[in-house]
Amino acid sequence: MNNSVLATIRESEKQSHIATYTNEKLYQSDSWLKKPIKTVREIMPLFADYVRIHALDLGCGVGAGTCGE
């Protein structure tokens, strides 16, 4: 894939996410952003005894590649 096509795809994805995260309100009952994805919800009990945890989002799912270059 040439750089021009890739740049166009990245910009389109970026604009899509800007629009989504600008218009969607977190934690509303009708929002798909209301709760974490199923995998995250399933592993959370493993950390129940921790006072504090840190998580690193590797950007492999929805929104991957939308950060600056």
C-alpha positions in Angstrom: 0.0 0.0 0.0 1.5 3.3 -0.9 2.0 6.1 1.6 -0.7 8.3 0.1 -3.4 5.7 0.4 -2.2 4.8 4.0 -2.2 8.5 5.0 -5.8 8.9 3.6 -7.0 5.8 5.5 -5.3 7.0 8.7 -6.9 10.5 8.4 -10.3 9.0 7.7 -10.0 6.7 10.8 -8.8 9.6 12.9 -11.7 11.9 11.9 -14.2 9.1 12.5 -12.9 8.6 16.0 -12.8 12.3 16.7 -16.5 12.5 15.7 -17.4 9.5 17.8 -15.7 10.5 21.0 -16.9 14.1 20.6 -20.5 13.1 20.2 -20.7 10.0 22.5 -21.1 10.5 26.2 -19.3 7.9 28.3 -21.3 5.7 30.7 -24.7 6.6 29.3 -27.0 3.6 29.1 -27.5 3.9 25.3 -23.8 4.3 24.5 -21.5 1.6 23.2 -18.9 3.2 25.4 -20.8 2.4 28.5 -18.6 -0.4 29.7 -15.2 -2.0 28.8 -15.1 -4.8 26.2 -15.9 -8.3 27.4 -12.3 -9.5 27.8 -11.5 -6.7 30.1 -14.7 -7.3 32.2 -13.8 -11.0 32.4 -10.3 -10.4 33.8 -11.1 -7.7 36.3 -11.9 -10.2 39.1 -8.2 -11.3 38.9 -7.2 -7.9 40.2 -9.8 -7.7 43.0 -7.1 -7.8 45.8 -5.0 -5.1 44.3 -5.2 -1.5 45.7 -4.0 0.0 42.4 -3.4 -1.3 39.0 -2.0 0.2 35.8 -3.0 -0.9 32.3 -1.3 -0.3 29.0 -3.6 0.0 26.0 -1.6 -1.3 23.0 -4.1 0.1 20.6 -4.8 -3.1 18.9 -8.6 -2.8 18.7 -11.0 -0.1 17.8 -9.1 3.1 17.2 -5.7 1.5 16.6 -3.5 3.7 14.6 -5.5 6.9 15.3 -2.8 8.5 17.4 -0.4 11.0 16.0 2.4 9.7 13.8 
